[in-house]
Amino acid sequence: MAKVQGEGDYESARRYNERTRKFMKKAGKSATKRATGGVDGAALRKAKSKSKGGKQDARDEVIMRNLVSKRSKSAKTKSSRARA
């Protein structure tokens, strides 16, 4: 039986490392050069189509800034009404 150390044991770590080395040797150096991490092109295009673009982020910033300024103005108005 393996001696447990922390969250695993030495024997399991050796088996994992050996299997990983074999896989990398079989896959070759090109396995680590994939920019998509193995995701197929169609799935990547679909994800990119749903992500925010730079222009949308800028638009969201303007909207948020306007909301914050409106809230601060309404808070000032409410506090001045309470004093009167």
Backbone bond lengths (Angstrom), bond angles and torsions (degrees), N, CA, C in turn:
res aa  C-N    CA-C-N  psi(-1)  N-CA   C-N-CA  omega(-1)  CA-C   N-CA-C  phi
1 M - - - 1.451 - - 1.529 108.88 -
2 A 1.317 115.98 144.70 1.467 121.32 -176.70 1.520 110.94 -79.08
3 K 1.311 115.26 149.72 1.462 120.39 176.90 1.520 108.54 -85.33
4 V 1.308 115.79 124.18 1.455 120.88 -177.85 1.520 109.72 -81.01
5 Q 1.333 115.19 131.56 1.455 121.74 178.35 1.525 107.86 -130.86
6 G 1.289 117.70 111.40 1.469 120.71 179.16 1.511 110.88 67.47
7 E 1.321 116.97 -122.81 1.459 121.22 -176.57 1.520 112.65 -94.93
8 G 1.304 118.99 7.27 1.451 121.31 -179.78 1.509 109.87 -162.30
9 D 1.304 115.65 -164.70 1.456 118.14 177.47 1.518 109.63 -134.20
10 Y 1.321 115.25 162.44 1.466 120.85 -175.71 1.526 112.58 -63.27
11 E 1.308 116.83 -38.62 1.463 120.49 -178.25 1.527 110.87 -63.89
12 S 1.319 116.39 -44.76 1.475 119.92 178.87 1.529 110.79 -63.65
13 A 1.321 116.73 -40.34 1.460 120.22 178.89 1.523 110.90 -62.71
14 R 1.325 117.21 -41.45 1.478 120.40 178.18 1.523 111.15 -63.46
15 R 1.334 116.96 -43.40 1.475 120.07 178.75 1.525 110.39 -61.99
16 Y 1.326 117.38 -44.50 1.462 121.30 179.37 1.525 110.59 -61.14
17 N 1.313 116.58 -47.86 1.471 120.40 -179.11 1.525 111.23 -61.61
18 E 1.307 117.23 -41.07 1.467 120.78 179.54 1.533 110.80 -64.66
19 R 1.327 116.60 -44.44 1.478 119.76 178.73 1.525 110.79 -64.47
20 T 1.317 116.83 -38.24 1.465 120.24 178.95 1.522 110.73 -65.41
21 R 1.326 117.20 -43.19 1.471 120.52 177.76 1.524 111.13 -60.46
22 K 1.349 116.81 -43.84 1.474 120.63 179.48 1.518 110.68 -62.14
23 F 1.331 116.24 -43.13 1.455 120.23 -179.61 1.522 110.83 -62.45
24 M 1.331 116.76 -47.28 1.462 120.56 -178.73 1.523 111.33 -64.24
25 K 1.311 117.29 -35.77 1.463 120.63 178.07 1.528 110.01 -65.96
26 K 1.341 115.99 -40.97 1.460 120.89 -179.90 1.538 111.00 -71.31
27 A 1.335 118.00 -41.55 1.462 122.01 -176.66 1.516 112.12 -73.82
28 G 1.304 116.77 -30.96 1.457 120.26 179.95 1.506 112.34 86.73
29 K 1.316 115.59 177.44 1.460 121.29 -176.75 1.517 112.61 -69.17
30 S 1.320 118.19 -24.07 1.462 120.43 -178.81 1.522 111.83 -67.23
31 A 1.337 117.92 -19.13 1.461 120.67 -179.84 1.516 111.56 -64.13
32 T 1.307 118.55 -30.46 1.465 120.99 -178.92 1.515 112.69 -90.72
33 K 1.327 118.43 -4.04 1.467 121.23 -177.02 1.516 112.96 -98.28
34 R 1.326 118.48 4.44 1.461 121.00 179.96 1.521 109.81 -75.48
35 A 1.312 116.27 118.10 1.465 120.82 -177.93 1.523 112.00 -69.05
36 T 1.319 118.04 -28.39 1.460 121.27 -175.77 1.515 112.37 -90.40
37 G 1.297 118.86 -2.85 1.457 120.56 -179.73 1.513 112.66 68.86
38 G 1.300 117.76 24.40 1.454 121.69 178.23 1.519 114.23 92.86
39 V 1.328 118.58 3.39 1.460 121.81 178.82 1.518 108.19 -77.47
40 D 1.324 116.42 135.67 1.461 118.00 -178.64 1.531 110.69 -71.44
41 G 1.303 115.16 159.47 1.460 122.18 -173.74 1.516 113.78 -60.52
42 A 1.343 117.67 -39.44 1.466 120.95 -177.82 1.525 110.77 -65.20
43 A 1.316 116.66 -42.22 1.465 120.07 179.57 1.522 110.69 -66.63
44 L 1.317 116.90 -37.20 1.455 121.10 179.09 1.528 111.03 -66.56
45 R 1.337 117.32 -42.39 1.470 120.59 178.21 1.529 110.75 -63.67
46 K 1.332 116.87 -40.59 1.463 120.66 179.87 1.524 110.75 -63.94
47 A 1.324 116.93 -42.60 1.458 120.79 179.38 1.523 111.17 -65.36
48 K 1.330 116.76 -41.35 1.465 120.04 179.89 1.518 111.44 -66.40
49 S 1.345 117.19 -33.33 1.458 119.79 -179.83 1.523 111.48 -68.17
50 K 1.335 117.38 -24.78 1.459 120.83 -179.34 1.529 112.68 -94.06
51 S 1.318 117.17 -9.38 1.461 119.67 -178.47 1.521 110.37 -81.58
52 K 1.320 115.43 159.41 1.463 120.52 179.86 1.517 110.21 -75.98
53 G 1.290 115.71 140.76 1.447 120.62 173.93 1.520 109.66 -92.28
54 G 1.298 117.62 173.87 1.451 121.61 -179.21 1.514 113.03 -61.77
55 K 1.323 117.35 -37.80 1.462 120.74 -179.09 1.524 111.35 -67.31
56 Q 1.324 116.56 -35.88 1.454 119.39 -179.54 1.534 110.32 -69.47
57 D 1.322 117.24 -36.29 1.456 120.52 176.98 1.525 110.70 -63.16
58 A 1.322 117.40 -42.03 1.459 121.30 178.61 1.524 110.45 -64.49
59 R 1.321 116.50 -40.32 1.463 121.23 178.13 1.525 110.42 -62.86
60 D 1.339 116.76 -43.15 1.460 121.12 178.63 1.527 111.17 -62.47
61 E 1.327 116.61 -36.73 1.462 120.82 179.13 1.528 110.49 -63.33
62 V 1.321 117.21 -43.05 1.461 121.72 179.86 1.529 109.95 -64.52
63 I 1.301 117.19 -43.55 1.464 121.53 179.42 1.527 110.33 -61.40
64 M 1.320 116.41 -44.77 1.455 121.13 -179.09 1.526 110.75 -64.88
65 R 1.314 116.69 -42.55 1.456 120.74 179.06 1.535 110.56 -61.11
66 N 1.340 116.94 -41.90 1.463 121.15 178.54 1.528 111.39 -64.25
67 L 1.313 117.40 -41.20 1.460 120.57 178.96 1.523 111.54 -63.58
68 V 1.315 116.17 -42.56 1.467 120.46 179.70 1.520 110.48 -64.09
69 S 1.330 117.40 -43.36 1.469 119.77 -179.65 1.526 110.90 -66.55
70 K 1.326 118.49 -37.07 1.467 121.50 177.67 1.526 110.43 -64.87
71 R 1.333 116.60 -40.61 1.468 119.85 179.49 1.515 111.08 -65.13
72 S 1.330 116.08 -41.90 1.465 118.47 -179.07 1.521 110.72 -67.20
73 K 1.350 117.99 -36.06 1.464 121.44 177.74 1.520 110.75 -66.66
74 S 1.354 116.55 -41.67 1.465 119.23 -179.12 1.529 110.70 -69.50
75 A 1.313 117.87 -32.22 1.462 120.77 177.63 1.522 110.34 -67.75
76 K 1.332 116.96 -39.48 1.472 120.75 177.96 1.516 110.40 -65.40
77 T 1.341 117.01 -39.62 1.461 121.42 -179.95 1.519 110.46 -65.56
78 K 1.305 117.11 -42.32 1.463 121.10 -179.67 1.524 110.78 -65.75
79 S 1.327 118.15 -39.81 1.466 120.85 -179.94 1.509 111.28 -68.56
80 S 1.338 118.38 -35.01 1.479 120.92 178.76 1.527 110.27 -71.95
81 R 1.316 117.68 -32.43 1.475 121.41 177.30 1.520 109.57 -69.95
82 A 1.299 117.49 -36.50 1.456 120.40 -178.47 1.529 111.50 -67.94
83 R 1.333 117.09 -32.15 1.466 121.27 179.17 1.536 111.53 -71.85
84 A 1.331 116.95 -30.59 1.465 120.45 -174.87 1.489 114.25 -77.47
